[in-house]
Amino acid sequence: MEKHQSILELHPGLVWGFAITVVIMLLLDLGVFNKKSHEVSSKEATIWSVIWISLSMVFSGVVYWVFSADSHALAVEKFTQYQAAYWIEKALSVDNLFVFILVFGFFKVPKYLHHKVLFWGIIGALVFRAIFIFAGIGLINLTYLPEMNIFGHPVKINIVMTLFGLFLVYAGIKSWGEGDDGDDEDYSNTAGARLIKSFWKVSDNYDGDKFFTIQNGIKMATPLLVVVGVIEFTDVLFAVDSIPAIFAISDDPFILYTSNIFAILGLRSLYFLLANFIYMFSKLPYGLAIILSFIGVKMLIAPWIHISSPVSLGIVGGVLVISVVLSIMFPDKKEAEKEELEEN
């Protein structure tokens, strides 16, 4: 059936357009705009945030235009699925950025090295997200139970989606009360750090932006490589939340992967904005907890009640806006004072 044809067969130009755009932007990022490690200013971060979000929105328009050749209804469906998946990933990734701030503080990473670490973290995310998304869709397609009659309605329940739904509701409730527990975590003992230390001896000090250094004739990893390992492992852990969440939006791996990657590619610039104005987002974690729980409930009730992508997008967007507005109206005084002390 046509429905099961791959996107590469149906619209190869869209696939190659996405791949070429990502490669060009990464090459420009690494080889032109950030050839030398430097501290990213709020102005630069704002400009790049606008560029990445604009590029993502343009691509969603291309998705609509390409699928409109099939039908208007399909084009609207794919467009709203992309938008919902993009903003859900963007929102949930903010939680990840809070942890990145703690990791950089724990390892005392100089600010001019933050961008390089995040760049290599995103390269890893490109690979791991592809594995999670395509494997996840395949697993979901294999775990539908035979159609059954529940409460007088014929339904098809999916085991994996039900488990994901329960997990996301639990994760949302748990994250609501976590607070600042990560402040005291020993990041030097996480799985990512231990993996690096199992392969190389680690030097005590940084050596510029190098991942390896020579000391007394011995090649050693620098703490910067350990930080990259911790960031990569942290992203994998957060993907456990964010990837199941977008499965509630669409079963199209191309839509999920492209929206996911565009959201991730803009994370570095968003990180520098967040790091400079973290006290202005104190209520955001509560909004993210609500979003996780909502997506979990959506998964659980999907066999009976379908919540469309436009409705999901509206709820997620509304929760985010309210969280940011409340954060600005009622700022965290402790964080604001800490930020003021650091500036002085």
Short mmCIF file of the C-alpha atoms (twelve columns), coordinates in Angstrom:
data_MODEL
# 
_entry.id   MODEL 
# 
loop_
_atom_site.group_PDB 
_atom_site.id 
_atom_site.type_symbol 
_atom_site.label_atom_id 
_atom_site.label_alt_id 
_atom_site.label_comp_id 
_atom_site.label_asym_id 
_atom_site.label_seq_id 
_atom_site.Cartn_x 
_atom_site.Cartn_y 
_atom_site.Cartn_z 
_atom_site.pdbx_PDB_model_num 
ATOM 1   C CA . MET A 1   0.000   0.000  0.000  1 
ATOM 2   C CA . GLU A 2   1.161   3.536  -0.712 1 
ATOM 3   C CA . LYS A 3   0.814   4.451  2.925  1 
ATOM 4   C CA . HIS A 4   3.700   2.174  3.790  1 
ATOM 5   C CA . GLN A 5   6.040   3.438  1.064  1 
ATOM 6   C CA . SER A 6   9.158   5.075  2.451  1 
ATOM 7   C CA . ILE A 7   9.582   8.830  2.198  1 
ATOM 8   C CA . LEU A 8   12.719  8.227  0.118  1 
ATOM 9   C CA . GLU A 9   10.561  6.500  -2.516 1 
ATOM 10  C CA . LEU A 10  7.739   9.044  -2.394 1 
ATOM 11  C CA . HIS A 11  9.696   12.312 -2.105 1 
ATOM 12  C CA . PRO A 12  13.471  11.751 -2.513 1 
ATOM 13  C CA . GLY A 13  14.093  15.467 -3.053 1 
ATOM 14  C CA . LEU A 14  12.802  16.272 0.445  1 
ATOM 15  C CA . VAL A 15  15.112  13.699 2.036  1 
ATOM 16  C CA . TRP A 16  18.196  14.838 0.140  1 
ATOM 17  C CA . GLY A 17  17.302  18.483 0.744  1 
ATOM 18  C CA . PHE A 18  17.203  17.875 4.486  1 
ATOM 19  C CA . ALA A 19  20.489  15.925 4.488  1 
ATOM 20  C CA . ILE A 20  22.341  18.513 2.396  1 
ATOM 21  C CA . THR A 21  21.022  21.411 4.516  1 
ATOM 22  C CA . VAL A 22  22.181  19.798 7.763  1 
ATOM 23  C CA . VAL A 23  25.639  18.932 6.386  1 
ATOM 24  C CA . ILE A 24  26.184  22.430 4.954  1 
ATOM 25  C CA . MET A 25  25.098  24.123 8.190  1 
ATOM 26  C CA . LEU A 26  27.368  21.889 10.303 1 
ATOM 27  C CA . LEU A 27  30.345  22.533 8.009  1 
ATOM 28  C CA . LEU A 28  29.710  26.286 8.147  1 
ATOM 29  C CA . ASP A 29  29.359  26.118 11.907 1 
ATOM 30  C CA . LEU A 30  32.574  24.179 12.495 1 
ATOM 31  C CA . GLY A 31  34.763  25.463 9.666  1 
ATOM 32  C CA . VAL A 32  33.714  29.100 9.210  1 
ATOM 33  C CA . PHE A 33  31.754  30.767 11.999 1 
ATOM 34  C CA . ASN A 34  33.347  28.923 14.922 1 
ATOM 35  C CA . LYS A 35  36.749  27.958 13.553 1 
ATOM 36  C CA . LYS A 36  38.326  29.398 16.689 1 
ATOM 37  C CA . SER A 37  36.923  28.595 20.118 1 
ATOM 38  C CA . HIS A 38  35.419  31.708 21.669 1 
ATOM 39  C CA . GLU A 39  32.899  32.790 24.275 1 
ATOM 40  C CA . VAL A 40  29.477  33.151 22.672 1 
ATOM 41  C CA . SER A 41  27.755  36.438 23.510 1 
ATOM 42  C CA . SER A 42  24.034  36.852 24.080 1 
ATOM 43  C CA . LYS A 43  23.791  38.805 20.813 1 
ATOM 44  C CA . GLU A 44  25.466  36.016 18.814 1 
ATOM 45  C CA . ALA A 45  23.313  33.387 20.533 1 
ATOM 46  C CA . THR A 46  20.159  35.364 19.724 1 
ATOM 47  C CA . ILE A 47  21.115  35.700 16.047 1 
ATOM 48  C CA . TRP A 48  21.834  31.973 15.727 1 
ATOM 49  C CA . SER A 49  18.644  31.069 17.594 1 
ATOM 50  C CA . VAL A 50  16.641  33.125 15.086 1 
ATOM 51  C CA . ILE A 51  18.525  31.504 12.179 1 
ATOM 52  C CA . TRP A 52  17.918  27.933 13.395 1 
ATOM 53  C CA . ILE A 53  14.256  28.473 14.266 1 
ATOM 54  C CA . SER A 54  13.673  30.250 10.945 1 
ATOM 55  C CA . LEU A 55  15.376  27.423 9.055  1 
ATOM 56  C CA . SER A 56  13.204  24.906 10.900 1 
ATOM 57  C CA . MET A 57  10.030  26.815 10.077 1 
ATOM 58  C CA . VAL A 58  11.051  27.139 6.415  1 
ATOM 59  C CA . PHE A 59  11.591  23.385 6.284  1 
ATOM 60  C CA . SER A 60  8.131   22.782 7.750  1 
ATOM 61  C CA . GLY A 61  6.783   24.957 4.935  1 
ATOM 62  C CA . VAL A 62  8.689   22.822 2.422  1 
ATOM 63  C CA . VAL A 63  7.143   19.710 4.016  1 
ATOM 64  C CA . TYR A 64  3.673   21.226 3.511  1 
ATOM 65  C CA . TRP A 65  4.448   22.195 -0.094 1 
ATOM 66  C CA . VAL A 66  5.890   18.779 -1.014 1 
ATOM 67  C CA . PHE A 67  2.992   16.800 0.484  1 
ATOM 68  C CA . SER A 68  0.386   19.174 -0.964 1 
ATOM 69  C CA . ALA A 69  1.146   17.488 -4.304 1 
ATOM 70  C CA . ASP A 70  -0.461  14.361 -2.793 1 
ATOM 71  C CA . SER A 71  -3.392  16.078 -1.060 1 
ATOM 72  C CA . HIS A 72  -4.140  19.201 0.974  1 
ATOM 73  C CA . ALA A 73  -5.312  17.125 3.961  1 
ATOM 74  C CA . LEU A 74  -2.074  15.114 3.996  1 
ATOM 75  C CA . ALA A 75  -0.003  18.299 3.710  1 
ATOM 76  C CA . VAL A 76  -1.780  19.857 6.709  1 
ATOM 77  C CA . GLU A 77  -1.367  16.637 8.696  1 
ATOM 78  C CA . LYS A 78  2.383   16.371 7.998  1 
ATOM 79  C CA . PHE A 79  2.912   20.085 8.653  1 
ATOM 80  C CA . THR A 80  1.166   20.034 12.038 1 
ATOM 81  C CA . GLN A 81  2.888   16.783 12.997 1 
ATOM 82  C CA . TYR A 82  6.253   18.361 12.226 1 
ATOM 83  C CA . GLN A 83  5.422   21.525 14.169 1 
ATOM 84  C CA . ALA A 84  4.114   19.626 17.212 1 
ATOM 85  C CA . ALA A 85  7.084   17.230 17.299 1 
ATOM 86  C CA . TYR A 86  9.537   20.123 16.841 1 
ATOM 87  C CA . TRP A 87  8.184   22.233 19.684 1 
ATOM 88  C CA . ILE A 88  7.782   19.273 22.032 1 
ATOM 89  C CA . GLU A 89  11.426  18.302 21.443 1 
ATOM 90  C CA . LYS A 90  12.503  21.935 21.791 1 
ATOM 91  C CA . ALA A 91  10.612  22.288 25.054 1 
ATOM 92  C CA . LEU A 92  11.831  19.041 26.597 1 
ATOM 93  C CA . SER A 93  15.398  19.798 25.512 1 
ATOM 94  C CA . VAL A 94  15.393  22.862 27.760 1 
ATOM 95  C CA . ASP A 95  15.535  20.465 30.723 1 
ATOM 96  C CA . ASN A 96  18.652  19.000 29.147 1 
ATOM 97  C CA . LEU A 97  20.206  22.465 28.923 1 
ATOM 98  C CA . PHE A 98  19.728  23.028 32.657 1 
ATOM 99  C CA . VAL A 99  21.844  19.916 33.239 1 
ATOM 100 C CA . PHE A 100 24.475  21.092 30.727 1 
ATOM 101 C CA . ILE A 101 24.856  24.269 32.786 1 
ATOM 102 C CA . LEU A 102 25.445  22.166 35.906 1 
ATOM 103 C CA . VAL A 103 27.938  19.906 34.073 1 
ATOM 104 C CA . PHE A 104 29.978  22.844 32.784 1 
ATOM 105 C CA . GLY A 105 29.976  24.374 36.253 1 
ATOM 106 C CA . PHE A 106 31.016  21.101 37.908 1 
ATOM 107 C CA . PHE A 107 34.010  20.612 35.563 1 
ATOM 108 C CA . LYS A 108 34.816  24.348 35.559 1 
ATOM 109 C CA . VAL A 109 34.854  24.403 31.760 1 
ATOM 110 C CA . PRO A 110 36.048  27.799 30.446 1 
ATOM 111 C CA . LYS A 111 33.214  29.610 28.653 1 
ATOM 112 C CA . TYR A 112 35.094  29.802 25.358 1 
ATOM 113 C CA . LEU A 113 35.086  25.968 25.213 1 
ATOM 114 C CA . HIS A 114 31.334  25.482 25.764 1 
ATOM 115 C CA . HIS A 115 30.454  25.731 22.076 1 
ATOM 116 C CA . LYS A 116 32.960  23.057 21.017 1 
ATOM 117 C CA . VAL A 117 31.629  20.596 23.598 1 
ATOM 118 C CA . LEU A 118 28.040  21.229 22.554 1 
ATOM 119 C CA . PHE A 119 28.934  20.858 18.861 1 
ATOM 120 C CA . TRP A 120 30.339  17.361 19.360 1 
ATOM 121 C CA . GLY A 121 27.451  16.534 21.659 1 
ATOM 122 C CA . ILE A 122 25.051  17.365 18.827 1 
ATOM 123 C CA . ILE A 123 27.019  15.237 16.344 1 
ATOM 124 C CA . GLY A 124 26.480  12.294 18.697 1 
ATOM 125 C CA . ALA A 125 22.787  13.192 19.032 1 
ATOM 126 C CA . LEU A 126 22.353  13.019 15.237 1 
ATOM 127 C CA . VAL A 127 23.406  9.373  15.350 1 
ATOM 128 C CA . PHE A 128 21.681  8.267  18.561 1 
ATOM 129 C CA . ARG A 129 18.365  9.975  17.739 1 
ATOM 130 C CA . ALA A 130 18.268  8.210  14.354 1 
ATOM 131 C CA . ILE A 131 18.752  4.850  16.073 1 
ATOM 132 C CA . PHE A 132 16.111  5.570  18.730 1 
ATOM 133 C CA . ILE A 133 13.491  6.934  16.336 1 
ATOM 134 C CA . PHE A 134 13.738  4.349  13.539 1 
ATOM 135 C CA . ALA A 135 14.121  1.427  15.965 1 
ATOM 136 C CA . GLY A 136 11.255  2.772  18.077 1 
ATOM 137 C CA . ILE A 137 8.868   3.060  15.128 1 
ATOM 138 C CA . GLY A 138 9.772   -0.480 14.062 1 
ATOM 139 C CA . LEU A 139 9.158   -1.783 17.582 1 
ATOM 140 C CA . ILE A 140 5.805   0.013  17.842 1 
ATOM 141 C CA . ASN A 141 4.638   -1.475 14.536 1 
ATOM 142 C CA . LEU A 142 5.403   -4.959 15.866 1 
ATOM 143 C CA . THR A 143 3.613   -4.649 19.220 1 
ATOM 144 C CA . TYR A 144 -0.059  -4.041 18.379 1 
ATOM 145 C CA . LEU A 145 -2.421  -6.422 20.144 1 
ATOM 146 C CA . PRO A 146 -5.283  -7.973 18.147 1 
ATOM 147 C CA . GLU A 147 -8.361  -5.754 17.966 1 
ATOM 148 C CA . MET A 148 -10.575 -6.156 21.036 1 
ATOM 149 C CA . ASN A 149 -13.845 -4.766 22.361 1 
ATOM 150 C CA . ILE A 150 -13.444 -2.526 25.431 1 
ATOM 151 C CA . PHE A 151 -16.310 -0.456 26.854 1 
ATOM 152 C CA . GLY A 152 -18.318 -1.283 23.754 1 
ATOM 153 C CA . HIS A 153 -15.728 0.071  21.318 1 
ATOM 154 C CA . PRO A 154 -13.349 -1.892 19.076 1 
ATOM 155 C CA . VAL A 155 -9.775  -0.789 19.872 1 
ATOM 156 C CA . LYS A 156 -6.217  -1.774 18.999 1 
ATOM 157 C CA . ILE A 157 -3.887  -1.329 21.956 1 
ATOM 158 C CA . ASN A 158 -0.148  -1.033 21.469 1 
ATOM 159 C CA . ILE A 159 1.994   -2.484 24.252 1 
ATOM 160 C CA . VAL A 160 5.000   -0.199 23.692 1 
ATOM 161 C CA . MET A 161 2.902   2.978  23.412 1 
ATOM 162 C CA . THR A 162 1.043   2.068  26.608 1 
ATOM 163 C CA . LEU A 163 4.335   1.533  28.462 1 
ATOM 164 C CA . PHE A 164 5.702   4.800  27.063 1 
ATOM 165 C CA . GLY A 165 2.551   6.594  28.190 1 
ATOM 166 C CA . LEU A 166 2.815   5.262  31.738 1 
ATOM 167 C CA . PHE A 167 6.517   6.143  31.839 1 
ATOM 168 C CA . LEU A 168 5.924   9.717  30.651 1 
ATOM 169 C CA . VAL A 169 3.164   10.316 33.220 1 
ATOM 170 C CA . TYR A 170 5.526   8.986  35.906 1 
ATOM 171 C CA . ALA A 171 8.419   11.116 34.560 1 
ATOM 172 C CA . GLY A 172 6.233   14.219 34.553 1 
ATOM 173 C CA . ILE A 173 5.078   13.709 38.140 1 
ATOM 174 C CA . LYS A 174 8.615   12.872 39.290 1 
ATOM 175 C CA . SER A 175 10.225  15.872 37.553 1 
ATOM 176 C CA . TRP A 176 7.667   18.233 39.161 1 
ATOM 177 C CA . GLY A 177 9.194   17.643 42.587 1 
ATOM 178 C CA . GLU A 178 12.847  17.256 41.668 1 
ATOM 179 C CA . GLY A 179 13.789  20.886 42.192 1 
ATOM 180 C CA . ASP A 180 17.543  21.483 42.208 1 
ATOM 181 C CA . ASP A 181 18.618  17.946 43.075 1 
ATOM 182 C CA . GLY A 182 21.166  17.982 40.248 1 
ATOM 183 C CA . ASP A 183 23.209  20.719 41.968 1 
ATOM 184 C CA . ASP A 184 24.997  18.203 44.193 1 
ATOM 185 C CA . GLU A 185 25.489  15.411 41.644 1 
ATOM 186 C CA . ASP A 186 29.005  14.068 41.077 1 
ATOM 187 C CA . TYR A 187 29.243  14.233 37.270 1 
ATOM 188 C CA . SER A 188 32.798  12.874 37.298 1 
ATOM 189 C CA . ASN A 189 31.351  9.477  38.202 1 
ATOM 190 C CA . THR A 190 28.632  9.213  35.559 1 
ATOM 191 C CA . ALA A 191 28.669  6.489  32.899 1 
ATOM 192 C CA . GLY A 192 29.957  8.899  30.228 1 
ATOM 193 C CA . ALA A 193 32.909  9.971  32.382 1 
ATOM 194 C CA . ARG A 194 33.720  6.397  33.414 1 
ATOM 195 C CA . LEU A 195 33.711  5.286  29.757 1 
ATOM 196 C CA . ILE A 196 36.327  7.892  28.801 1 
ATOM 197 C CA . LYS A 197 38.456  7.061  31.853 1 
ATOM 198 C CA . SER A 198 38.330  3.355  31.007 1 
ATOM 199 C CA . PHE A 199 40.113  4.027  27.686 1 
ATOM 200 C CA . TRP A 200 42.495  6.851  28.576 1 
ATOM 201 C CA . LYS A 201 44.241  8.346  31.548 1 
ATOM 202 C CA . VAL A 202 42.889  11.853 32.093 1 
ATOM 203 C CA . SER A 203 45.098  14.879 32.744 1 
ATOM 204 C CA . ASP A 204 44.326  17.226 35.620 1 
ATOM 205 C CA . ASN A 205 44.176  20.386 33.538 1 
ATOM 206 C CA . TYR A 206 42.694  21.605 30.246 1 
ATOM 207 C CA . ASP A 207 45.007  22.135 27.292 1 
ATOM 208 C CA . GLY A 208 43.204  24.839 25.327 1 
ATOM 209 C CA . ASP A 209 40.488  23.278 23.164 1 
ATOM 210 C CA . LYS A 210 42.346  19.968 22.750 1 
ATOM 211 C CA . PHE A 211 40.788  16.614 23.606 1 
ATOM 212 C CA . PHE A 212 44.219  15.004 24.017 1 
ATOM 213 C CA . THR A 213 47.536  16.219 25.384 1 
ATOM 214 C CA . ILE A 214 51.049  14.889 25.910 1 
ATOM 215 C CA . GLN A 215 52.430  14.885 29.444 1 
ATOM 216 C CA . ASN A 216 55.846  13.370 30.239 1 
ATOM 217 C CA . GLY A 217 55.765  11.618 26.881 1 
ATOM 218 C CA . ILE A 218 52.379  10.001 27.615 1 
ATOM 219 C CA . LYS A 219 49.273  10.700 25.533 1 
ATOM 220 C CA . MET A 220 46.386  11.560 27.849 1 
ATOM 221 C CA . ALA A 221 42.791  12.691 27.459 1 
ATOM 222 C CA . THR A 222 42.012  16.157 28.755 1 
ATOM 223 C CA . PRO A 223 39.038  16.913 31.038 1 
ATOM 224 C CA . LEU A 224 37.355  18.383 27.930 1 
ATOM 225 C CA . LEU A 225 36.929  14.893 26.453 1 
ATOM 226 C CA . VAL A 226 35.414  13.717 29.739 1 
ATOM 227 C CA . VAL A 227 32.905  16.576 29.563 1 
ATOM 228 C CA . VAL A 228 31.945  15.541 25.997 1 
ATOM 229 C CA . GLY A 229 31.403  11.973 27.269 1 
ATOM 230 C CA . VAL A 230 29.172  13.247 30.088 1 
ATOM 231 C CA . ILE A 231 27.181  15.480 27.693 1 
ATOM 232 C CA . GLU A 232 26.684  12.592 25.231 1 
ATOM 233 C CA . PHE A 233 25.473  10.257 27.984 1 
ATOM 234 C CA . THR A 234 23.187  12.961 29.373 1 
ATOM 235 C CA . ASP A 235 21.604  13.451 25.945 1 
ATOM 236 C CA . VAL A 236 20.969  9.710  25.649 1 
ATOM 237 C CA . LEU A 237 19.230  9.761  29.046 1 
ATOM 238 C CA . PHE A 238 17.035  12.711 28.069 1 
ATOM 239 C CA . ALA A 239 16.157  11.033 24.775 1 
ATOM 240 C CA . VAL A 240 14.427  8.393  26.906 1 
ATOM 241 C CA . ASP A 241 11.871  11.109 27.750 1 
ATOM 242 C CA . SER A 242 11.710  13.114 24.542 1 
ATOM 243 C CA . ILE A 243 11.678  10.336 21.932 1 
ATOM 244 C CA . PRO A 244 8.666   8.462  23.406 1 
ATOM 245 C CA . ALA A 245 6.886   11.820 23.658 1 
ATOM 246 C CA . ILE A 246 7.088   12.500 19.922 1 
ATOM 247 C CA . PHE A 247 5.859   8.981  19.134 1 
ATOM 248 C CA . ALA A 248 2.492   10.251 20.374 1 
ATOM 249 C CA . ILE A 249 2.506   12.809 17.542 1 
ATOM 250 C CA . SER A 250 3.285   10.746 14.450 1 
ATOM 251 C CA . ASP A 251 4.363   7.325  13.208 1 
ATOM 252 C CA . ASP A 252 6.310   8.845  10.311 1 
ATOM 253 C CA . PRO A 253 10.034  8.419  11.119 1 
ATOM 254 C CA . PHE A 254 11.058  11.095 8.623  1 
ATOM 255 C CA . ILE A 255 8.821   13.751 10.197 1 
ATOM 256 C CA . LEU A 256 9.978   12.745 13.678 1 
ATOM 257 C CA . TYR A 257 13.682  12.657 12.813 1 
ATOM 258 C CA . THR A 258 13.798  15.916 10.851 1 
ATOM 259 C CA . SER A 259 11.832  17.861 13.469 1 
ATOM 260 C CA . ASN A 260 13.978  16.316 16.213 1 
ATOM 261 C CA . ILE A 261 17.255  17.175 14.505 1 
ATOM 262 C CA . PHE A 262 16.275  20.752 13.668 1 
ATOM 263 C CA . ALA A 263 15.259  21.229 17.319 1 
ATOM 264 C CA . ILE A 264 18.595  19.812 18.512 1 
ATOM 265 C CA . LEU A 265 20.686  21.840 16.042 1 
ATOM 266 C CA . GLY A 266 19.357  25.031 17.612 1 
ATOM 267 C CA . LEU A 267 20.138  23.904 21.139 1 
ATOM 268 C CA . ARG A 268 23.645  25.380 21.327 1 
ATOM 269 C CA . SER A 269 22.477  28.940 20.699 1 
ATOM 270 C CA . LEU A 270 19.526  28.383 23.039 1 
ATOM 271 C CA . TYR A 271 21.965  27.107 25.690 1 
ATOM 272 C CA . PHE A 272 23.941  30.364 25.700 1 
ATOM 273 C CA . LEU A 273 20.748  32.399 26.028 1 
ATOM 274 C CA . LEU A 274 19.513  30.167 28.823 1 
ATOM 275 C CA . ALA A 275 22.879  30.212 30.623 1 
ATOM 276 C CA . ASN A 276 22.905  34.019 30.612 1 
ATOM 277 C CA . PHE A 277 19.279  34.428 31.709 1 
ATOM 278 C CA . ILE A 278 18.571  31.221 33.646 1 
ATOM 279 C CA . TYR A 279 16.893  33.110 36.498 1 
ATOM 280 C CA . MET A 280 14.160  34.200 34.047 1 
ATOM 281 C CA . PHE A 281 13.039  30.589 33.447 1 
ATOM 282 C CA . SER A 282 12.545  29.343 36.998 1 
ATOM 283 C CA . LYS A 283 8.984   28.080 36.349 1 
ATOM 284 C CA . LEU A 284 9.830   26.328 33.083 1 
ATOM 285 C CA . PRO A 285 10.615  22.929 34.678 1 
ATOM 286 C CA . TYR A 286 7.049   22.812 36.010 1 
ATOM 287 C CA . GLY A 287 5.706   23.494 32.528 1 
ATOM 288 C CA . LEU A 288 7.871   20.695 31.136 1 
ATOM 289 C CA . ALA A 289 6.507   18.328 33.794 1 
ATOM 290 C CA . ILE A 290 2.954   19.182 32.660 1 
ATOM 291 C CA . ILE A 291 3.911   18.610 29.002 1 
ATOM 292 C CA . LEU A 292 5.415   15.189 29.771 1 
ATOM 293 C CA . SER A 293 2.319   14.150 31.703 1 
ATOM 294 C CA . PHE A 294 -0.012  15.429 28.958 1 
ATOM 295 C CA . ILE A 295 1.829   13.474 26.253 1 
ATOM 296 C CA . GLY A 296 1.749   10.377 28.487 1 
ATOM 297 C CA . VAL A 297 -2.010  10.684 28.987 1 
ATOM 298 C CA . LYS A 298 -2.451  11.241 25.235 1 
ATOM 299 C CA . MET A 299 -0.686  7.936  24.579 1 
ATOM 300 C CA . LEU A 300 -2.760  6.055  27.138 1 
ATOM 301 C CA . ILE A 301 -6.128  7.274  25.823 1 
ATOM 302 C CA . ALA A 302 -5.161  7.095  22.120 1 
ATOM 303 C CA . PRO A 303 -7.051  3.807  21.460 1 
ATOM 304 C CA . TRP A 304 -10.296 5.544  22.538 1 
ATOM 305 C CA . ILE A 305 -9.752  9.295  22.114 1 
ATOM 306 C CA . HIS A 306 -7.579  10.844 19.404 1 
ATOM 307 C CA . ILE A 307 -6.024  14.208 20.252 1 
ATOM 308 C CA . SER A 308 -5.005  15.780 16.946 1 
ATOM 309 C CA . SER A 309 -1.585  17.297 16.262 1 
ATOM 310 C CA . PRO A 310 -2.946  20.901 16.090 1 
ATOM 311 C CA . VAL A 311 -4.566  20.474 19.517 1 
ATOM 312 C CA . SER A 312 -1.356  18.964 20.936 1 
ATOM 313 C CA . LEU A 313 0.644   21.833 19.458 1 
ATOM 314 C CA . GLY A 314 -1.719  24.376 21.010 1 
ATOM 315 C CA . ILE A 315 -1.535  22.779 24.470 1 
ATOM 316 C CA . VAL A 316 2.268   22.458 24.404 1 
ATOM 317 C CA . GLY A 317 2.675   26.032 23.135 1 
ATOM 318 C CA . GLY A 318 0.222   27.360 25.719 1 
ATOM 319 C CA . VAL A 319 1.968   25.624 28.623 1 
ATOM 320 C CA . LEU A 320 5.354   26.949 27.466 1 
ATOM 321 C CA . VAL A 321 4.116   30.533 27.114 1 
ATOM 322 C CA . ILE A 322 2.403   30.459 30.519 1 
ATOM 323 C CA . SER A 323 5.555   28.996 32.138 1 
ATOM 324 C CA . VAL A 324 7.783   31.710 30.695 1 
ATOM 325 C CA . VAL A 325 5.311   34.496 31.572 1 
ATOM 326 C CA . LEU A 326 5.024   33.242 35.178 1 
ATOM 327 C CA . SER A 327 8.833   32.985 35.366 1 
ATOM 328 C CA . ILE A 328 9.158   36.643 34.342 1 
ATOM 329 C CA . MET A 329 6.341   37.804 36.636 1 
ATOM 330 C CA . PHE A 330 7.592   35.801 39.622 1 
ATOM 331 C CA . PRO A 331 11.378  35.380 39.155 1 
ATOM 332 C CA . ASP A 332 13.443  33.125 41.385 1 
ATOM 333 C CA . LYS A 333 15.085  35.666 43.712 1 
ATOM 334 C CA . LYS A 334 17.861  33.263 44.714 1 
ATOM 335 C CA . GLU A 335 18.862  32.657 41.077 1 
ATOM 336 C CA . ALA A 336 18.624  36.349 40.246 1 
ATOM 337 C CA . GLU A 337 20.918  37.253 43.162 1 
ATOM 338 C CA . LYS A 338 23.379  34.518 42.140 1 
ATOM 339 C CA . GLU A 339 23.424  35.865 38.576 1 
ATOM 340 C CA . GLU A 340 24.008  39.409 39.854 1 
ATOM 341 C CA . LEU A 341 26.937  38.265 42.018 1 
ATOM 342 C CA . GLU A 342 28.532  36.421 39.065 1 
ATOM 343 C CA . GLU A 343 28.257  39.521 36.867 1 
ATOM 344 C CA . ASN A 344 29.911  41.653 39.540 1 
# 
